[in-house]
Amino acid sequence: MERVLVTGGAGYVGSTCVARLLSRGFAVDVVDDLSAGHADAVPTGAALHCFDIGNRRALSDLLSSKKFDVVFHFAAKALIPESVRNPGVFFDVNVASGIAMLETLRKHGIGKFVFSSTAAVYGDPLTVSIAEDHPKNPVNSYGESKLMFEQILRWYVSAYDWSVVAFRYFNASGGASEWGERHDPETHIIPLLLQTASGRRSKFEIYGTDYPTPDGTCLRDYVHVIDIAEAHILAMKKLDTSGFHVYNIGTGTSHSVQEVWRISQEVAARNIPAQSSARRLGDPAVLCANPTRLTEDLGWKPAHSDLRDIIRGAWDWEKVQHSQAEFGMKAAER
Ligand SMILES: NC(=O)c1ccc[n+]([C@@H]2O[C@H](COP(=O)([O-])OP(=O)(O)OC[C@H]3O[C@@H](n4cnc5c(N)ncnc54)[C@H](O)[C@@H]3O)[C@@H](O)[C@H]2O)c1
């Protein structure tokens, strides 16, 4: 049985990937410092090792205790507004700690690696549909840190014969009653809308209604986290020979903020109060993947990424979160 080391496996995308790996019969160990993740998000069957990826001693001890075939690297600082305010932390975790981890893996002879990169490496798009060879001009330190780490990995491939797949995700989304997005602070549109629908927030903010798009709001490409997890599993076949492979993960279809708002109201069957405000710095009008390389090369299909289905699953999750929050408040009152 192949054993996969998943960093950041207590987070949103990583924990979904762990569940898919376990269901396919892989053995999984998670390294997560729980700085943004949740121990209870780690699926049963995976061992959680709670330490920082930059902790060479702890990682080395783990790698000596078990033989790992592949590493899936999700652990990162990933909140864009924070990356604008505090870039140092992003380079520290996403680059410096990442290098400490790579060097430890190298000393233990592990060279099969899948990296969670991001569409933020492209910056303001020059074309509507973004292919992997689109120029890279990140507009925040988050995107820059991910691009730097991609470049570092290219050197590991050329010098040490590693096999690396880097995935540039567009908008990861979706959930189910048992699992879903739990970021703090939450900055992603679907959970923000649904938390407003459940009453956990008072209103939803629409940043910019004067974009050059059909309804004036931004367009984004929403891809279900299960489809992201499936891409990771498909990627394993690329890891038998050395090389650096980069793929976008997105559907190739984009939806406006207005549309996501409307469908969220339909799914939740209630009004979601919203308010228009000014554009945010660094928010491009349209972000849409060209996923041709991923579909042709790995046979990937966005089977779970219909927007209404994504929102339905996320709403199931939000209903559970809302009742747990209410239960917690009632218990505190007693
Ligand atoms: N969610 C998205 O829409 C999206 C889009 C593009 C790329 N990504 C990338 O996907 C990955 C996962 O994103 P997510 O939304 O699941 O984020 P998340 O914050 O839910 O998960 C990240 C996990 O990494 C852990 N972590 C952070 N720093 C660590 C460290 N130094 N050592 C050990 N663990 C650490 C956190 O505790 C958390 O559990 C990230 O690399 C992110 O950049 C996410």
The ligand as a Gaussian input file, in Angstrom:
#p B3LYP/6-31G(d) Opt

LIG

0 1
 N       -9.168000      27.483000      -0.704000
 C       -8.900000      28.002000      -1.907000
 O       -9.768000      28.554000      -2.605000
 C       -7.490000      27.873000      -2.469000
 C       -7.235000      28.429000      -3.742000
 C       -5.936000      28.310000      -4.255000
 C       -4.948000      27.660000      -3.546000
 N       -5.215000      27.159000      -2.317000
 C       -4.127000      26.502000      -1.575000
 O       -4.586000      25.261000      -1.084000
 C       -3.993000      24.968000       0.170000
 C       -5.072000      24.648000       1.183000
 O       -5.966000      25.744000       1.277000
 P       -7.165000      25.701000       2.332000
 O       -8.232000      26.611000       1.835000
 O       -7.466000      24.302000       2.654000
 O       -6.456000      26.419000       3.572000
 P       -6.597000      26.071000       5.131000
 O       -6.107000      27.265000       5.860000
 O       -7.971000      25.566000       5.418000
 O       -5.571000      24.871000       5.303000
 C       -4.192000      25.067000       5.468000
 C       -3.729000      24.143000       6.581000
 O       -2.317000      24.262000       6.714000
 C       -2.016000      24.322000       8.117000
 N       -0.755000      25.059000       8.248000
 C       -0.518000      26.361000       7.955000
 N        0.769000      26.664000       8.196000
 C        1.366000      25.535000       8.647000
 C        2.685000      25.218000       9.065000
 N        3.672000      26.119000       9.046000
 N        2.947000      23.944000       9.463000
 C        1.955000      23.002000       9.482000
 N        0.695000      23.258000       9.092000
 C        0.400000      24.508000       8.685000
 C       -3.184000      25.020000       8.763000
 O       -3.324000      24.735000      10.146000
 C       -4.348000      24.481000       7.928000
 O       -4.882000      23.307000       8.508000
 C       -3.140000      26.165000       0.540000
 O       -1.802000      25.900000       0.179000
 C       -3.710000      27.273000      -0.329000
 O       -2.738000      28.228000      -0.635000
 C       -6.463000      27.249000      -1.748000

